[in-house]
Amino acid sequence: MLNGKNILITGGTGSFGHRFVEYVLANYKPNKIIIYSRDEFKQFNMQNQFREYSDVLRFFIGDVRDKERLCRALNGVDYVIHAAALKQVPACEYNPIEAIKTNINGAVNVIDACLDTGVKKVVALSTDKSVSPINLYGSTKMVSDKLFAAANAYSGAEGTKFCVVRYGNVAGSRGSVIPFFQNIIDKGGKELPITDYRMTRFWISLEEGVKLVIKALKESNGGETFISKIPSFKITDLAQAMLPGCEMPQVGIREGEKLHEVMIPEEDSARTYEYDRHYIIYPNYNWWSSDKIIEGGKLVEPGFIYSSGANKDWLSVEDIKRLLKTDLHGND
């Protein structure tokens, strides 16, 4: 599907962009992959990392806040992965207008630019924090998700198809708990602070996230939210896997932080279908029809919730140790 195609990734110098490029170059033969981002130093480093693929990779300095620049970069592009966002919860709380400009206004610009330039499909990356949001970051991503779903009404039956892929903190990505713990360990620390002993999270690797995005590119009819079936783990078990026998002082939950990651709320159960390795939440618009439901799924039970605290699949301490060795190799 990606062979001979032109792909653009907004925020492409991040953890996801690196892994997406690695995976696509190893498994497909795209005509061009465009990295669109603001940081020239990160682009310089990425150019050096993928120097042997200079005939395929292109690097555009640009901001999703700049629609004109987006339109220029999207000329001739087939597929767009929208990964650019302000993601740090405290930073968004302290700089709310900036978060809105990037996460909401930027989403509008991406949508308009893709419609104007005839992009075939767009996958926007979302987060568990967009579900019943309790912080500004989650609220901006909730709005962004709705914008991308509703954008299909503007494109028409043969126009650009927009969908969303939702997952929680990717294992080992910047800003997640694993590098935070690792930094303490590397400095000789003997304690790993736990915000709340009850806290749980989903485990998804960067590669699993990439594969779900590619599945969405292949299968989307427009308007869906794709969610992987993934295991849960306790934060206390993660700490013991990383530093066996360590002390774990409880320091209190941070502002805007949840005890559990929720990917599918009860309110969406009436529109959620379960597949072998993922779920899809279908839109609830008058322009959307049930003949767009992808084959092979089954409607979940009423009241279904997909939460890291109520999951059926759990990782043990030994499971986490194994995944730390395999899933985190090469993460940025």
N, C-alpha and C positions, 0 to 999 in steps of 0.2 A: 504493500500500500504506500509506503514512504519512498520507494525506489523512484528516482527521477523527479522527486517533488522538492519544492522550496518551502522551508519551515522557518518560522521566526519565533524566538522565545523572548518575551519581555522579562526583564530581571534575570537574564540568562547566565550571569556570572555567579549566581548563588549555588547552593548545594544541589538543588534539583537540576539546574541547568547543566552543571558538570556531569552528573550521572546520566542525564538524558542524552547528551552529546555522545558520551562513551558508549551507551547502549545502542543508539541508532547507528553510529559509525561501525559498530561491531556486527550488527544484524541486518542492516539495510544499505542501500546505495543512493542516498539522497543527492539531488543536484546541488542544493545549497542549504546550509543551516546558518541563519542570521542570529547573532547574539545582540540583543538590543538592551542597553543598560546605561546608567549614568556614570559609573566609576571607571575612568580610563586606566587606572592602575590595575584593577581586577581584570579588565579586558587584556591588558598587556601580559599579565601572568597567564591568563587562559590561552592567549595566542601562543605563548612559549610552550605551554603544556601540550597543545595539539598542533605543534609546528608541522608535523608530517601531513596534516590534513588542510593545509593552507589553501588548497584548490577548492575545498568544500565550505570551509568556515568563513563567514564574513562578520565583521564587528562594527556595529553602529552605535555611536554615542548618542543617547537620546533619553527623554523622559516621557513617561506615559501621560504626563500633564500637557504635553505638547502635541496636539492633534496633527498639525501640519508636518512635523517631523515623522510622526507615526505613518502618515499617508505615504511619505517619501520612502520610508523603509519597507512598507508593505507592498510596494509595486512588484507584481508578479508572484507574490507569495500564495501558496496553496493552503497551508495550515498554520495556525497560531496557537502557541501555548502561552497563556497569560499567567506568569509567575511573579510579576513585579508587585510589591506591596510594602508598606510600612508594617512590620510584624511584631515589634517589641511592645508588649502591653504597657509598661511604664512610659515608654517614649510617646506612645499614642495618647496616653492620658495627659501627659504634660504638654503635648503639641497637637491638640485636637484638630485644629484647622489644617495643619499639614497632613494629618492622617486622612482627613476628608478629601483634600486635594488629590492625594495619590490613590487612595483605595476606592473612592467613589467617583470623583471627577475623572480620574485616570481610567476607570472601568468604562465610563461613558465614552471617553475618547477612543479607547480600543474598539468598542462596539461600532461607533460611527465610522472609524477609519476602515475597519474590516468590511462593513457594508459598502462603503464608497469605493473600495478597491477590489471588490469581488472575491475576497478570501472564501475558500470552500467550507472550512470547519474551524471552530475556535473551541479550545478547552481552557476553562478558567480554573485555576487551583484555589480551593477553598480550605476551610479549617473547621474543626469541631467547635471552635469558639463562636462561629456564626450561628450555632444552635442555641436558642434561648440565651442570647448574649447578656453578659453582666459587666462587660467593659467596652470601651470605645472601639478597640480593635475588632472585637467580635461583632459589634454593631455595624461597623463600616463593611465588614465582609458579608454580613447578612444582606445589606443593601446591594452589594456587588453581586451576590448570588442571584438575587431577584432580578437585577438588571440584565444579567446574561440569559436567564431563562426567558424573560419577557422580550428580549431582542429578537427572538425567532418570529414574533408577530410582525416585525418590520421587514424581515428578509423575504417573506413569502415562501411558497412551496419549493421553489428551485434556487433560492438564494442561500446566503451563508447560514450554516447551522451552528448554533451555540449550545454548549453544555458545560456542566460543572463536575469536577472531581473533588471529593471531600475526604480529607484524612486529618489526623491529629499531628502531634509532634513527631516528626520523622526521626528515627533512632540515630543519634550522633550528629544531627544537623546543628548548625550554629544557633545558640540560644536555648538549646534543649538541656535537660538535666544531666545527660551522660557527659558531655564535655565539662559541665560545671563540676560534677563529682571528680572527673579525671584530673582537672586542674588542681583540686585539693590534694588528691593522691600524689600527683607529680611533685608537689611542694612538700611532701612528707607528712601530710595531715593524717591523723588517726581517727578522726571523727567525720562523719558525713551528715550534715544537718537535714532533717526531714520536716517539711512544713506541717504535715499531718500524717499520723501513722495509718490512717484509713485510706490514704490517697492511692488511686489506681490510674493507669494509663494504658492505651493501646500500643502495640509494637508493630510498626511498619518500617521496612527498610526503604532506602531510596530506590532500589531496583524495583520493589513491588509497586511503589508509587509511579515509577516510569511506565511499568507494564500496564497499570490501570489507565493511565493517560492514553497510551497507544490503543488500548481496547476501546476507550471512549471515542477516539478519532475514527476507528474502524466502524463502530456500531451505532453511534449516535444518530438519531433522527431529529434531534433538536429539543432542548428543554429539560433533559434529564440531569439528575445528580447521581453520579456513580460513587459507591462506597465499598471499599475492600472488606472482605471477611478476614479479620486478623485477631491474634490472641491478645489477651490482657496480661498485665503484670502489676504487682504491688511495688510501690516505690521502695519500701523497706527491703523487698527481695532483690531489687536492683542494687541497692547499696551493699548488701551482703555478697552479691555476685562480684561486684567490683572491688570490694575491700573486705574480705571475709573476717568476721569477728569484730568489725568496727563498732564503735559507739555511735548511736544515732539519736542525738538530742532533737527533741521536737521543738521547733522554733516558731510555729504558728503560720497559718495560711496567709498568703500574700493578697493584697487588694487585687480584685479582678481574677483571682484564681479559683478553679473549681476542684472539688474532691475527685470527680470522675469526668472523663471525656464522654460526651454524648454525640453520636454521629447521626442517629435517627430518633427524633422525639416521637412521643405517642401520637401527637397531632398529625404526623405524616404517615402513620401506619396504613391508613386507608388507600394510600397511593404508592405504597412501597412493595416492590417485587423482589423475591429472593432468587438468586441464581447460584450455580455451583460454588463460585469463589467470590461473589460480590452481591451487593444489593443495588437496586436503582429506585430512586424516588422520582416518580413522573409528575409533570406539572399539572396544575389545576386551573387551566384557562379555557375560556369558551372557544378559542381558536384551535385548541389541541384536541385530537381525537384518539380513541383507544386503539385504532389500527396502527398507531405508531409504537405500541408496546413491543419490545424486542422479544423474540421467541425464546422459550426455554426457562422462563421464570414462573414463579408461583406467588400469588398475593399473600403477604404475611398475615398472621392472625390479628384481629382487632386489638388495639392497645399495645402492640409490639413496640418495644424500645430497644435500641442498640446502644448500650452504654458499657464503658470499660468496667464498671462496677457490677454489672449484671450479665456478663458474658459467659458463655458456656466453655470457652477455650482459654485456659490459663497457662502461663509459663511458670515453671519452677525455677529455683535459684540455679540449678544445673543447666536448664534450658537457656536461661539468660546468659550464663557464662559462654555457652556454645555460640549463641547468636552474636555476642560481643566480638568473638573471634572471626565470624564469617560475614555478618551483615555490615560491619563498620569498616571493612577494609577499603581504603581509598576514598572514604567520605571526606568532603571538604568542610 
